[in-house]
C-alpha cells in the first residue's frame, strides 16, 4: 500500500466504534487495487468485515470523488429492486483520516474482470449478461421521487451539461493537445439530439466488474462504484456499457469483447443486448445511437485523462493508473470512427 493512502487505523477504529452500532476494534485495513478513483479498503475487525471508501488525499478536481453522493444514492436504493451494499456511516470530517469517507457492509461474493467470462460455460454467460440487462433496466425504472432522489441531479439538457462538465474536467487534466479529442468535442457540441424528456437515475459506470455476484448463482447482489451517478438520460448508461464491450479484451483496466465470437460463447450481440433492454423498458427502438456511443467514448477519455493527471502528480488511487495516458487518444479515434462510419 502506498504511503499516500495509508490509514491511521487506531484513530479510525475509535471513531467508528462511536458511530457504527456493534463496531469494535482493533482493525486492520487492506486496500483493494481495482479502483482508479476513490481508494477502497477492506476493514477486518474481531467481530466482522466492512468496506471503507474514501476520497483520495490531495488536491481534487471540482465535483470529482463525490463519496457523499455514493453514500446517499446507495442509502436511497436500499429497499429497491436495484441491489446495493448496506451503507452504515458517512464521515464528512476530514480530520479523521484526511478526507471524507463512508463505511458499508462487506458483501461476500465474486467480481468478474474479464468480459468474456472464460471461467464459465455458455449457459452461465448468457444468464449473467441477461442479469446485467435486468439490473440496468431496473435501475432506470426507479421512481426517483419516491426514493428521495428528485434533487439528485438537474432535469433536462443532460448531454449538454455532461459535455460541458467533462470538457471542463478534461481541460483541467490536459497534459498535451490531442487532435481527435478536439474534433470529438466539437462534433458532440454540434450534434446533440433534441431533449426527448427521458430522465432516470443513471449509474455512470455500469459494467461487469462494478457488480458483486452471488457466490453460487448468476445473480447480482450489489452494484458498486456509484461516484458518477446522477439524474440523467438512461441511454447514456446503456451506450456506456456497450461502448466498453466494443473495446479490446485487455485495455488498461477495462475488458471488452472486440473481435470475440459472442455467439460461440453464449454472449448476446450488441443488437440483442439493446433489444432486450428496450423490451424490458417498453421502448420501440433507439434513435441517435451513434451520438450516445460517441459521447460514452468521450466521457471515458476525459475520465482517463484525469487518472493520467493524478498519476503524473503521484496521487492516483491504483498502482496501475499508468494505463490512462495511453488510452485517451485511441478512445477519441474510436468515437470519431463511429461518427464517420456509423455504429
Secondary structure, 3 states (H helix, E strand, C coil): CCHHHCCCHHHHHHHHHHHCCCCCCCEEEEECCCCCCCCEEEEEECCEEEEEEECCCCCCCCCCCCHHHHHHHHHHCCCCCCCCCCEEEEECCCCCCCCCEEEEECCCCECCCCCCCCCCCHHHHHHHHHHHHHHHHHHHCCCCCCCCCCCCCCCCCHHHHHHHHHHHHHHHHCCCCCHHHHHHHHHHHHCCCCCCCCCEEECCCCCHHHEEECCCCCCEEEECCCCCCEEECHHHHHHHHHHHHCCCCCECCECCCCCCCHHHHCCCCHHHHHHHHHHHHCCCCCCCHHHHHHHHHHHHHHHHHHHHHHHHCCCCCCCCHHHHHHHHHHHHHHHHHHHHHCC
